[in-house]
Amino acid sequence: MTTMQTQTIRSVDRPDAAVPEGRGLDPRSQAAEVRREEPGAVRPVPAIAPIDLGPVHVATPVVLSPMAGVTNWPFRVLCESYGPDGLYVAEMITARALVGRNPKAFRLCRFAPGERVRSLQLYGVNPAIVEQAAQMVVDGHMADHVDLNFGCPVPKVTRRGGGSAMPWKLDLFRDLVSRVVGVCRPAGIPVTAKIRVGIDHDHETFLDAGRIAQDAGCAAVTLHARTTAEYYGGHSDWERIAQLVDELDIPVIGNGDIWGAQDALEMVRETHCAGVAIGRGCQGRPWLFSDIKHAFAGDDTRLDPDLGQVSQIIMRHARMLVEFFDGDERMAVHDMRKHIAWYLKGFPVGGSTRKAFMECEGLDDMQRELNRLDPELRLPERLHDAPRGRVRYAKKVHLPYGWLDSRSTTHEQRETLFGDDPMDAGY
Ligand SMILES: Cc1cc2nc3c(=O)[nH]c(=O)nc-3n(C[C@H](O)[C@H](O)[C@H](O)COP(=O)(O)O)c2cc1C
């Protein structure tokens, strides 16, 4: 969205690819090239304050938005190392799978020892099942924060009335949120709701959903300012975030199309949201959290790693993924393929090199391919903070039969939907 004017102000010895993990772009030592926005490029910093979600203090109001297949603990640890006082949410966990003690669901609930706040997101259609899942989280001391997913647009989810389809049914939405808050709040676990603008512009839900979530006791609401029909296309409508901020007393976290620190500042300035949530913008760029932390503190320092430093981050990420997959190096390296595509995005690296990464089967293969890259390459300036990740519109919104006819569910509708509540509802 914004083209960042940059200027290299400090240069350090670039660690070569064989340097042990942790030396490249170390967020603590700042052993990285940094760029600063040119004088005048940074607008006045709006009043940005910490957010308290019940007992959970978020000193820098920036959230890693949950992303299925992405925000597992290795990626969260990487992001958190660049912005230690934000909130880093795990990818969505299907309540039914958790209640059914599905091993994959349990893997997604794992946290690294160093994670400051253990933040889980639950998804489900049946309020009783999501309540049971929340009870498991409470009883098992599994998390410090629970987010509820009402934003998922994928057909597999919305055709069952879940994700972004659910706020249309006010009774179901209220029931689900109230039950989860009822279980979590006495245990001191704040609950937040993540919503979209609505199903489409003729069926907007965000104002009702925000009010209901607030009345039910949610500690904050995150608004991804698109409709289900918009999926990830176009630009999110930040005016809707401003509207929700005006409507609610609890913090509103704005989400959608933050690609760089300047976007984060702009969103806060334009909407007065209490915080920002970052999804695709940090794919392959975990250091974005450092940029935003600095920006929110009124500091114009921005990290600008060269490919040698990015390679070291890639290896660190991959090694943690091996641990995540219980030592299965092949699974980790396969999972890294999408991350590597994101890490390399914009770097002048040829198609055959990218293809070679897609064929790696182990860490040694990956390291060998990384060693072949020119470590001094940098992202062209025009691509700093450029959009990345999914961008398409939905072809069609899939909903349960007759879903839009009224804003409440019948007994029969509930019976049908709940019988169909899936075990695995990936994005
Ligand atoms: C690959 C991918 C997976 C996602 N998975 C989830 C999820 O599990 N839960 C959720 O609430 N949102 C999910 N989202 C939506 C993001 O959290 C975020 O709301 C959306 O990408 C808009 O923010 P952005 O413009 O910063 O990307 C996902 C998005 C992507 C691209």
The ligand as an ORCA input file, in Angstrom:
! r2SCAN-3c Opt
* xyz 0 1
  C      -3.232    -19.019      4.872
  C      -4.221    -18.323      5.770
  C      -4.762    -18.999      6.835
  C      -5.662    -18.363      7.685
  N      -6.142    -19.044      8.775
  C      -6.924    -18.390      9.670
  C      -7.346    -19.027     10.877
  O      -6.974    -20.176     11.171
  N      -8.153    -18.319     11.711
  C      -8.560    -17.040     11.419
  O      -9.300    -16.448     12.199
  N      -8.159    -16.416     10.313
  C      -7.346    -17.046      9.430
  N      -6.898    -16.390      8.331
  C      -7.240    -14.975      8.132
  C      -6.147    -14.069      8.728
  O      -6.045    -14.263     10.120
  C      -6.455    -12.587      8.457
  O      -7.682    -12.271      9.066
  C      -6.558    -12.282      6.981
  O      -5.488    -12.863      6.269
  C      -6.576    -10.759      6.741
  O      -5.427    -10.161      7.260
  P      -4.175     -9.752      6.300
  O      -4.717     -8.823      5.252
  O      -3.214     -9.097      7.241
  O      -3.685    -11.012      5.690
  C      -6.039    -17.020      7.449
  C      -5.491    -16.348      6.350
  C      -4.592    -16.977      5.520
  C      -4.009    -16.207      4.364
*
